[in-house]
């Protein structure tokens, strides 16, 4: 213990930097837990899809047409609040918000949770993470095959 106190006395700047970085890590983790925003991995999203989850693709119509998750609903982020009444019937189902890189989905998750949605998640990494995981992507606006 004496050696530790001697080290701390001789290297106050180093000890201060260590304590500060430790406090920042703890603070950011506590803030993330308190916000309730859960970003889940693509493989966990697949499990939720298999249990009747709904995918809300928050990207623009053009980005959605270039490629999206099968059976995803395109609701651009700037239209989410206006279309909330059409999404009311989804409150009982798990909802996964998807954007390009997983950043904009945080805002959508918070909006949906404030509107009474209980099981809302963001896709970690967004569509980039989905494609990097090698999961299927559908192109075009329609997801059903023509008969």
C-alpha positions, 0 to 999 in steps of 0.5 A: 500500500505504501508503494501505491501511495508513493506511485500516486504521489509521484504520478498524480497526472497519470492517476488523475487520467486513470480515475477520470477515464474510469469515471467516464466509462462508468457514467456512459454505461449507466446513462446507456442503461438508464435510457433503455435503448437496446441495440441488438445484433443482427442474429438476435433480430433474426430470432425476433423476426421468427417470433413475429417482430416487425421491422421499421426501416427508417431510411429514405424511399430510395435507400429502401428500394436499393435494399432492405430486410424482407417484409420491412415497412418503410417509414422514413424517420422524418415521417415517423411522428406523423404516421404513429397512428398507423403503427398503433396496432404494432404495440403488442409486437416486438419492433426493430428500428433500422437505419443506415448505420444504427445511429438514427434508430436511437431517436426512433426507438425513443419516440416509439417508447414514448408513444407506448411501445414496449418492445422496441429495439434498434439494429446494431450497425443498421443495414451496414451491420445486417449486410456485413453479417451476410443476411439477406436483403431484398431489392425493390419496393415490393417484397412479395413475388408477382403471380 
